[in-house]
């Protein structure tokens, strides 16, 4: 029976361990982390969707999309704006766009125009106080061409994990 060297065994165990950790990481990353932004187009036409942060605060305000209270969010989060052109039937997810544990005032535009009846105005908190899950913001176009937004939960709290 051939003799196996200690270094060979340790190298093999290290490779197997590293491979199993990589596998766990890949499985755990299938859900976007809290604070991610998704654009979704269920319409038959391409669209331009823009998200602009209108304010940051420590709590939600009284009117739709308003926030109030002082926070320490950096200027990059206070002036956040992103836009994308999205093809019919396409979905794009951007991880960890909202990086601070604050309330964000949000204004969406669709093809350069604000949706009717303040439909593009809302507020968002990536991990609201007293919540065990994080949140993901989605802005999109429905099958009828109308703008929609939603906030869904994600168990991947990402950088907000305590």
C-alpha positions in Angstrom: 0.0 0.0 0.0 1.5 3.4 -1.0 2.2 5.9 1.7 0.2 9.2 1.5 1.9 12.3 2.6 0.4 14.7 5.1 0.6 17.6 2.7 -1.2 15.7 0.0 -4.1 14.9 2.4 -4.3 18.5 3.7 -4.3 19.9 0.1 -7.1 17.5 -0.9 -9.2 18.4 2.2 -8.6 22.1 1.6 -9.8 21.7 -2.1 -12.9 19.8 -1.1 -13.7 22.3 1.7 -13.2 25.3 -0.6 -15.4 23.7 -3.3 -18.2 23.0 -0.8 -18.0 26.6 0.5 -18.2 27.9 -3.1 -21.2 25.7 -3.7 -23.0 27.1 -0.6 -22.2 30.6 -1.6 -23.6 30.1 -5.1 -26.8 28.6 -3.7 -27.2 31.4 -1.2 -26.8 34.1 -3.8 -29.8 33.0 -5.9 -31.9 35.6 -4.0 -30.9 39.3 -4.4 -29.7 40.9 -1.2 -31.8 43.5 0.7 -31.5 46.9 -1.0 -31.5 45.5 -4.5 -33.4 47.0 -7.4 -35.2 45.1 -10.1 -36.6 46.4 -13.4 -39.2 44.3 -15.1 -40.9 44.7 -18.5 -43.9 42.4 -19.2 -45.1 44.7 -22.1 -44.6 43.9 -25.9 -42.6 47.1 -26.4 -39.2 48.3 -25.0 -39.3 51.0 -22.3 -37.0 53.4 -20.5 -37.5 53.2 -16.7 -35.8 55.7 -14.3 -35.7 55.7 -10.5 -34.7 58.8 -8.6 -34.4 59.2 -4.9 -36.3 62.3 -3.8 -35.2 62.2 -0.2 -34.0 60.1 2.7 -35.3 60.1 6.2 -35.5 58.2 9.5 -39.2 57.5 9.1 -42.0 57.6 6.5 -43.7 60.9 5.9 -47.5 61.6 5.8 -47.9 61.9 2.0 -47.1 59.3 -0.7 -43.3 59.0 -1.3 -42.4 61.4 1.5 -39.9 60.7 4.3 -39.0 62.7 7.3 -36.3 62.8 10.0 -32.5 63.3 10.0 -30.2 60.5 8.8 -26.5 60.1 8.1 -26.9 58.7 4.6 -24.0 59.8 2.3 -24.6 62.1 -0.6 -24.3 59.2 -3.1 -27.5 57.7 -1.6 -29.3 61.0 -1.2 -28.8 61.9 -4.9 -29.2 58.3 -6.3 -30.6 58.1 -9.8 -30.5 55.2 -12.2 -32.1 54.5 -15.5 -32.3 51.6 -17.9 -33.7 50.6 -21.3 -35.4 47.3 -21.0 -36.5 45.0 -23.8 -39.9 43.3 -23.9 -40.1 40.4 -21.5 -36.8 41.3 -19.9 -35.8 41.6 -16.3 -32.7 43.3 -14.8 -31.6 43.1 -11.2 -29.0 45.3 -9.6 -27.7 44.1 -6.3 -27.4 46.4 -3.2 -28.4 49.7 -4.8 -29.8 51.0 -1.6 -27.0 50.7 1.0 -28.3 52.6 4.0 -30.8 51.5 6.7 -33.0 54.6 6.0 -36.3 55.4 4.4 -35.9 56.4 0.7 -38.5 58.6 -1.1 -38.7 57.2 -4.6 -40.0 58.7 -7.9 -40.1 56.5 -11.0 -40.6 57.7 -14.6 -41.6 55.6 -17.5 -40.3 56.7 -21.0 -39.5 60.2 -19.5 -42.9 60.8 -18.0 -44.2 60.4 -14.4 -46.9 57.7 -14.3 -50.5 58.9 -13.9 -52.0 59.5 -10.4 -48.6 59.4 -8.6 -48.4 55.7 -9.5 -44.6 56.1 -9.7 -44.2 57.7 -6.2 -43.5 55.6 -3.2 -41.0 55.1 -0.3 -38.8 52.2 0.5 -36.7 50.9 3.4 -34.3 48.0 2.6 -34.6 46.5 6.1 -37.5 48.2 8.0 -37.2 48.3 11.8 -38.7 45.2 13.5 -38.4 43.1 10.3 -36.6 39.8 10.1 -36.3 40.0 6.3 -34.9 42.5 3.8 -36.7 44.2 1.0 -36.2 44.3 -2.8 -37.7 47.2 -4.9 -39.1 46.5 -8.3 -40.2 49.0 -10.9 -41.7 47.7 -14.1 -44.2 47.8 -16.9 -47.2 45.5 -16.9 -48.7 43.6 -19.9 -51.0 46.6 -20.6 -48.1 49.0 -20.7 -48.9 50.7 -17.4 -46.2 51.4 -14.8 -46.1 49.2 -11.7 -43.9 49.0 -8.7 -43.7 46.5 -5.9 -41.7 45.8 -2.7 -41.0 42.2 -2.0 -39.2 40.5 0.8 -35.9 38.6 0.6 -34.3 36.5 3.3 -30.9 37.5 2.0 -30.2 40.5 4.2 -26.8 41.1 2.5 -24.8 43.9 4.1 -27.7 44.7 6.5 -27.2 41.4 8.4 -26.8 42.2 12.1 
